[in-house]
Amino acid sequence: MLSQLRVERTSVSRWSQVDWGSLGFGGVYADHMFTLEYRDNAWGNPQIRPYGPVPMAPGVASLHYGQTVFEGLKAFRGVDGVIRLFRPDANARRLAESCQRLCMPPLPDGWFEAAIEALVAVDQAWIPCGAGESLYIRPLMIGIEEHLEVRPSREFLFVIMTAPARIYFKNEGQGVALQVQEHYTRAAPGGTGFAKTAGNYAASLLPGQCSNAAGYDQALWLDGVEHRYIEEVGQMNIFFRFADTVVTPPLRGTILPGVTRDSILTLLAEQGIACEQRLLSIDEVTAGIESGLVREAFGAGTASVVAPIGRIGYQGRDYRIGNGGTGELTAQLFNQLTALQYGETPDSHGWIRQMAVTEASPVD
Ligand SMILES: *Cc1c(COP(=O)(O)O)cnc(C)c1O
């Protein structure tokens, strides 16, 4: 497994140039990247080398036709100094599913996790240790064959880069504001909604901009057929708490099967909290908010963990959820997940992959 890995370390670390006191999300990359190439029907030439440009001709078909997939997960530096990855095997499985939809070759079993562990080990000084901070890991696969025919590439590049990051939404205590997108569609049945692929995000940029201009953080997507059923948010799955029952849209091929979503479903089931995966119309949600039946709502994703949703805009009206801040269950789930990720509670699910710490921890 990755036995051919070549490691070339940087001669000049950029670590000391980082403003560790005010991290953003993905604005600065760590010193190294992992690369792997697919040629002649096989993956090979695994390397860890200084993060930097990968030479590419403008005629590379993926730049034109979007044959790309990516992933997102995090490495945490625990309260005990131990480095933990959260469910990298789940990301490996999802990458394989995205690859299949985009006609891309899956990685051999175990390579995804092995590559991440090797890269994070080299850049472990880049894992920040503040509250809510982590090393965001971004694997990316792209077609790199030069051709303009519309067909799958025969050559691919797999890259992993990492970026020290704070939690995505910074608005302490204040919930995220979502605008229901009534016109545009993120994904349609039979499309690529379940795959983490570039086209989904390209299609979401204009609607996202419209939501920002209207004073909201993000768009809330409805189904592409009737514009009636809730789907998800830009990079989060969504949950609503109706009295004592939690409801989240089902995986029907149009939404991203989030690892955070799956983890939350497990945590809820363990605690005996009723949870339904079912179609949920926007009318049911707005009526529930008005009647007080909807007590809280939250988004779930690696970048934002569990983010409270404070208000939802629909048909020119604003629906405030609870007091617009963080609900009780939202806070509880956030705490449970982060306690596992930072090693404050023992992992009884086999979700945590612990890594050896070989370098002194960075700034305190
Ligand atoms: C990545 C992503 C999510 C969240 O998935 P996690 O595995 O929990 O990070 C949700 N929706 C979309 C569109 C995404 O890209």
The ligand as an ORCA input file, in Angstrom:
! r2SCAN-3c Opt
* xyz 0 1
  C     -19.702     18.020      1.617
  C     -21.140     18.394      1.553
  C     -22.047     18.153      2.604
  C     -21.612     17.636      3.955
  O     -20.974     16.416      3.930
  P     -20.013     15.998      5.136
  O     -19.497     14.680      4.739
  O     -20.832     15.969      6.354
  O     -18.960     17.051      5.203
  C     -23.380     18.439      2.409
  N     -23.817     18.962      1.256
  C     -22.988     19.230      0.234
  C     -23.538     19.800     -1.015
  C     -21.623     18.967      0.363
  O     -20.791     19.259     -0.636
*
